[in-house]
Amino acid sequence: MTRFKNRRLVPQEPERIDVDGVMLERSRPNLTIRQAFEQSFMELGGVPALTAWARANPTEFYKIVARLLPIEVSGDPSRPLIIAIRREDEENDDTH
């Protein structure tokens, strides 16, 4: 298996372009899996599209977020870590 920076390569189909009625193929560089997902994310609408989906599917969104958070966080025991999750539509109130 070919590897590049510890990530698999995703072969790209050549780009087909019409030049004066003649179809030419231009090769495209292979992408890592991460690059392919980043490109797809942007083509699907980026952060605004993800936000719209998250608002429509909050349970599924938080399941994904939970998998992305670190399992264990360490620090100074005398200064506990505080994680606050605020929705954009909530008032900026620190009494929650």
MDTraj code that builds the backbone (N, CA, C; nanometers):
import mdtraj as md
import numpy as np

residues = "MET THR ARG PHE LYS ASN ARG ARG LEU VAL PRO GLN GLU PRO GLU ARG ILE ASP VAL ASP GLY VAL MET LEU GLU ARG SER ARG PRO ASN LEU THR ILE ARG GLN ALA PHE GLU GLN SER PHE MET GLU LEU GLY GLY VAL PRO ALA LEU THR ALA TRP ALA ARG ALA ASN PRO THR GLU PHE TYR LYS ILE VAL ALA ARG LEU LEU PRO ILE GLU VAL SER GLY ASP PRO SER ARG PRO LEU ILE ILE ALA ILE ARG ARG GLU ASP GLU GLU ASN ASP ASP THR HIS".split()
xyz = np.array([
    [0.0847, -0.1171, 0.0000],
    [0.0000, 0.0000, 0.0000],
    [0.0896, 0.1240, 0.0000],
    [0.0563, 0.2203, -0.0824],
    [0.1320, 0.3441, -0.0886],
    [0.0921, 0.4334, 0.0277],
    [0.1897, 0.4928, 0.0925],
    [0.1604, 0.5822, 0.2049],
    [0.2297, 0.7157, 0.1829],
    [0.1687, 0.8196, 0.2344],
    [0.2252, 0.9531, 0.2275],
    [0.1938, 1.0217, 0.3587],
    [0.2949, 1.0518, 0.4377],
    [0.2763, 1.1131, 0.5684],
    [0.1744, 1.0359, 0.6520],
    [0.1861, 0.9033, 0.6513],
    [0.1000, 0.8148, 0.7299],
    [-0.0475, 0.8229, 0.6918],
    [-0.0778, 0.8655, 0.5726],
    [-0.2164, 0.8705, 0.5276],
    [-0.2239, 0.8056, 0.3898],
    [-0.3322, 0.7330, 0.3666],
    [-0.3497, 0.6703, 0.2359],
    [-0.3717, 0.7751, 0.1287],
    [-0.3326, 0.7429, 0.0087],
    [-0.3553, 0.8325, -0.1042],
    [-0.4864, 0.7984, -0.1710],
    [-0.5563, 0.8991, -0.2158],
    [-0.6813, 0.8814, -0.2880],
    [-0.6534, 0.9192, -0.4327],
    [-0.6521, 0.8193, -0.5242],
    [-0.6246, 0.8533, -0.6635],
    [-0.7356, 0.9418, -0.7202],
    [-0.6984, 1.0380, -0.7989],
    [-0.7932, 1.1310, -0.8588],
    [-0.8110, 1.0982, -1.0066],
    [-0.9346, 1.1054, -1.0510],
    [-0.9618, 1.0875, -1.1938],
    [-0.9014, 1.2054, -1.2678],
    [-0.8485, 1.1819, -1.3872],
    [-0.7945, 1.2950, -1.4627],
    [-0.9059, 1.3920, -1.5010],
    [-0.8709, 1.5178, -1.5079],
    [-0.9661, 1.6205, -1.5490],
    [-0.9754, 1.6180, -1.7011],
    [-1.0958, 1.6101, -1.7531],
    [-1.1156, 1.6076, -1.8978],
    [-1.1567, 1.7463, -1.9434],
    [-1.0802, 1.8008, -2.0368],
    [-1.1094, 1.9351, -2.0862],
    [-1.1218, 1.9324, -2.2380],
    [-1.2096, 2.0163, -2.2888],
    [-1.2327, 2.0268, -2.4331],
    [-1.1536, 2.1459, -2.4853],
    [-1.0585, 2.1204, -2.5706],
    [-0.9790, 2.2255, -2.6314],
    [-1.0050, 2.2221, -2.7814],
    [-1.0832, 2.3172, -2.8282],
    [-1.1170, 2.3272, -2.9702],
    [-1.1708, 2.1955, -3.0261],
    [-1.2613, 2.1325, -2.9522],
    [-1.3236, 2.0091, -2.9982],
    [-1.2426, 1.8835, -2.9712],
    [-1.1258, 1.8969, -2.9147],
    [-1.0414, 1.7813, -2.8834],
    [-1.0430, 1.7624, -2.7313],
    [-1.0821, 1.6409, -2.6889],
    [-1.0856, 1.6128, -2.5458],
    [-0.9461, 1.5751, -2.4975],
    [-0.8976, 1.6491, -2.3999],
    [-0.7677, 1.6230, -2.3409],
    [-0.7865, 1.5848, -2.1949],
    [-0.6929, 1.5061, -2.1440],
    [-0.6949, 1.4699, -2.0030],
    [-0.5768, 1.5350, -1.9336],
    [-0.6064, 1.6004, -1.8235],
    [-0.5003, 1.6616, -1.7440],
    [-0.4986, 1.5882, -1.6101],
    [-0.3829, 1.5360, -1.5723],
    [-0.3747, 1.4613, -1.4470],
    [-0.3872, 1.5566, -1.3294],
    [-0.4402, 1.5036, -1.2184],
    [-0.4526, 1.5800, -1.0952],
    [-0.3731, 1.5074, -0.9879],
    [-0.3168, 1.5809, -0.8944],
    [-0.2381, 1.5149, -0.7902],
    [-0.3283, 1.4311, -0.6997],
    [-0.2725, 1.3222, -0.6495],
    [-0.3447, 1.2391, -0.5537],
    [-0.3647, 1.3167, -0.4239],
    [-0.4734, 1.2897, -0.3574],
    [-0.5030, 1.3543, -0.2300],
    [-0.4927, 1.2524, -0.1175],
    [-0.4553, 1.2994, 0.0012],
    [-0.4645, 1.2116, 0.1168],
    [-0.6123, 1.2033, 0.1533],
    [-0.6480, 1.1071, 0.2348],
    [-0.7868, 1.0933, 0.2803],
    [-0.8322, 1.2238, 0.3456],
    [-0.7489, 1.2809, 0.4294],
    [-0.7837, 1.4055, 0.4981],
    [-0.8089, 1.5170, 0.3973],
    [-0.7217, 1.5315, 0.2978],
    [-0.7401, 1.6354, 0.1967],
    [-0.8689, 1.6139, 0.1183],
    [-0.9005, 1.4883, 0.0887],
    [-1.0230, 1.4582, 0.0146],
    [-1.1461, 1.4981, 0.0963],
    [-1.1453, 1.4691, 0.2273],
    [-1.2580, 1.5074, 0.3116],
    [-1.2667, 1.6587, 0.3272],
    [-1.1523, 1.7245, 0.3404],
    [-1.1537, 1.8707, 0.3513],
    [-1.2097, 1.9341, 0.2243],
    [-1.1703, 1.8822, 0.1094],
    [-1.2208, 1.9345, -0.0173],
    [-1.3712, 1.9096, -0.0286],
    [-1.4157, 1.7909, 0.0066],
    [-1.5588, 1.7592, 0.0018],
    [-1.6376, 1.8482, 0.0976],
    [-1.5829, 1.8698, 0.2167],
    [-1.6472, 1.9562, 0.3159],
    [-1.6710, 2.0954, 0.2580],
    [-1.5692, 2.1499, 0.1934],
    [-1.5826, 2.2839, 0.1364],
    [-1.6810, 2.2852, 0.0192],
    [-1.6782, 2.1820, -0.0636],
    [-1.7694, 2.1760, -0.1785],
    [-1.9146, 2.1580, -0.1345],
    [-1.9367, 2.1002, -0.0153],
    [-2.0719, 2.0814, 0.0367],
    [-2.1238, 2.2044, 0.1110],
    [-2.0427, 2.3081, 0.1206],
    [-2.0890, 2.4319, 0.1837],
    [-2.0096, 2.4748, 0.3048],
    [-1.9109, 2.3970, 0.3470],
    [-1.8241, 2.4356, 0.4573],
    [-1.8971, 2.4498, 0.5897],
    [-1.8509, 2.5437, 0.6716],
    [-1.9053, 2.5635, 0.8059],
    [-2.0533, 2.6027, 0.8036],
    [-2.0974, 2.6929, 0.7151],
    [-2.2399, 2.7264, 0.7156],
    [-2.3301, 2.6044, 0.6903],
    [-2.2904, 2.5166, 0.5998],
    [-2.3708, 2.3969, 0.5728],
    [-2.3680, 2.3020, 0.6921],
    [-2.2520, 2.2875, 0.7564],
    [-2.2428, 2.2024, 0.8753],
    [-2.3296, 2.2580, 0.9879],
    [-2.3274, 2.3887, 1.0060],
    [-2.4088, 2.4520, 1.1089],
    [-2.5573, 2.4287, 1.0839],
    [-2.6006, 2.4441, 0.9605],
    [-2.7418, 2.4207, 0.9264],
    [-2.7794, 2.2755, 0.9544],
    [-2.6906, 2.1823, 0.9159],
    [-2.7172, 2.0406, 0.9418],
    [-2.7219, 2.0135, 1.0924],
    [-2.6289, 2.0730, 1.1673],
    [-2.6232, 2.0521, 1.3125],
    [-2.7500, 2.1030, 1.3800],
    [-2.8022, 2.2144, 1.3342],
    [-2.9267, 2.2672, 1.3927],
    [-3.0439, 2.1724, 1.3641],
    [-3.0440, 2.1112, 1.2476],
    [-3.1518, 2.0190, 1.2117],
    [-3.1333, 1.8812, 1.2745],
    [-3.0092, 1.8469, 1.3114],
    [-2.9767, 1.7140, 1.3651],
    [-2.8863, 1.7257, 1.4882],
    [-2.9327, 1.7920, 1.5948],
    [-2.8423, 1.8160, 1.7084],
    [-2.7913, 1.6884, 1.7747],
    [-2.8740, 1.5861, 1.7849],
    [-2.8295, 1.4616, 1.8491],
    [-2.7151, 1.3985, 1.7708],
    [-2.7293, 1.3888, 1.6407],
    [-2.6233, 1.3303, 1.5579],
    [-2.4978, 1.4168, 1.5622],
    [-2.5156, 1.5481, 1.5621],
    [-2.4014, 1.6397, 1.5671],
    [-2.3215, 1.6177, 1.6955],
    [-2.3913, 1.6109, 1.8100],
    [-2.3196, 1.5939, 1.9363],
    [-2.2571, 1.4556, 1.9489],
    [-2.3123, 1.3547, 1.8829],
    [-2.2471, 1.2232, 1.8802],
    [-2.1116, 1.2344, 1.8107],
    [-2.1076, 1.3094, 1.7017],
    [-1.9815, 1.3276, 1.6282],
    [-1.8843, 1.4096, 1.7114],
    [-1.9333, 1.5181, 1.7716],
    [-1.8473, 1.6026, 1.8553],
    [-1.7866, 1.5212, 1.9692],
    [-1.8672, 1.4355, 2.0316],
    [-1.8176, 1.3538, 2.1429],
    [-1.7031, 1.2635, 2.0994],
    [-1.7076, 1.2146, 1.9761],
    [-1.5988, 1.1289, 1.9265],
    [-1.4733, 1.2095, 1.8955],
    [-1.4879, 1.3378, 1.8691],
    [-1.3733, 1.4211, 1.8345],
    [-1.3018, 1.4799, 1.9563],
    [-1.3705, 1.4826, 2.0708],
    [-1.3100, 1.5372, 2.1928],
    [-1.2061, 1.4401, 2.2481],
    [-1.1020, 1.4928, 2.3111],
    [-1.0039, 1.4025, 2.3724],
    [-1.0685, 1.3215, 2.4844],
    [-1.0225, 1.1978, 2.5012],
    [-1.0796, 1.1092, 2.6023],
    [-1.0406, 1.1544, 2.7423],
    [-0.9180, 1.1989, 2.7578],
    [-0.8707, 1.2396, 2.8893],
    [-0.7982, 1.3724, 2.8769],
    [-0.8304, 1.4623, 2.9661],
    [-0.7644, 1.5922, 2.9693],
    [-0.7011, 1.6060, 3.1065],
    [-0.5752, 1.6445, 3.1098],
    [-0.5089, 1.6608, 3.2388],
    [-0.4624, 1.8054, 3.2521],
    [-0.4414, 1.8437, 3.3757],
    [-0.3965, 1.9799, 3.4023],
    [-0.3677, 1.9968, 3.5492],
    [-0.3690, 2.1193, 3.5928],
    [-0.3428, 2.1528, 3.7321],
    [-0.4676, 2.1229, 3.8151],
    [-0.4608, 2.0292, 3.9125],
    [-0.5790, 1.9948, 3.9932],
    [-0.6356, 2.1124, 4.0722],
    [-0.5522, 2.2115, 4.1036],
    [-0.6023, 2.3269, 4.1795],
    [-0.6779, 2.4250, 4.0896],
    [-0.6666, 2.4074, 3.9588],
    [-0.7386, 2.4919, 3.8637],
    [-0.8136, 2.4012, 3.7674],
    [-0.9338, 2.3568, 3.8058],
    [-1.0071, 2.2618, 3.7223],
    [-1.0432, 2.3197, 3.5851],
    [-1.0469, 2.2312, 3.4897],
    [-1.0832, 2.2687, 3.3543],
    [-1.2348, 2.2865, 3.3462],
    [-1.2778, 2.3953, 3.2889],
    [-1.4206, 2.4216, 3.2723],
    [-1.4495, 2.4259, 3.1227],
    [-1.5438, 2.3436, 3.0809],
    [-1.5849, 2.3417, 2.9403],
    [-1.7266, 2.3968, 2.9344],
    [-1.7442, 2.5029, 2.8595],
    [-1.8765, 2.5640, 2.8454],
    [-1.9183, 2.5548, 2.7001],
    [-2.0368, 2.5019, 2.6775],
    [-2.0916, 2.4938, 2.5426],
    [-2.2103, 2.5892, 2.5376],
    [-2.1996, 2.6868, 2.4515],
    [-2.3058, 2.7853, 2.4395],
    [-2.3604, 2.7847, 2.2984],
    [-2.4888, 2.7899, 2.2895],
    [-2.5525, 2.8009, 2.1590],
    [-2.5472, 2.9460, 2.1144],
    [-2.5389, 2.9659, 1.9861],
    [-2.5298, 3.0997, 1.9297],
    [-2.6522, 3.1842, 1.9640],
    [-2.7686, 3.1213, 1.9774],
    [-2.8910, 3.1954, 2.0025],
    [-2.9180, 3.2217, 2.1508],
    [-2.8302, 3.1729, 2.2405],
    [-2.8463, 3.1996, 2.3826],
    [-2.7837, 3.3332, 2.4168],
    [-2.8383, 3.3980, 2.5197],
    [-2.7797, 3.5230, 2.5659],
    [-2.6452, 3.4950, 2.6301],
    [-2.5614, 3.5921, 2.6343],
    [-2.4285, 3.5793, 2.6948],
    [-2.4413, 3.5946, 2.8453],
    [-2.4885, 3.4887, 2.9125],
    [-2.5164, 3.4910, 3.0556],
    [-2.4281, 3.3870, 3.1241],
    [-2.3436, 3.4293, 3.2168],
    [-2.2502, 3.3387, 3.2837],
    [-2.3107, 3.2670, 3.4038],
    [-2.4423, 3.2794, 3.4282],
    [-2.5028, 3.2157, 3.5436],
    [-2.5480, 3.0727, 3.5146],
    [-2.5307, 3.0227, 3.3931],
    [-2.5747, 2.8864, 3.3591],
    [-2.4883, 2.7850, 3.4268],
])
top = md.Topology()
chain = top.add_chain()
for i, resn in enumerate(residues, 1):
    res = top.add_residue(resn, chain, resSeq=i)
    for name in ("N", "CA", "C"):
        top.add_atom(name, md.element.get_by_symbol(name[0]), res)
traj = md.Trajectory(xyz[None], top)
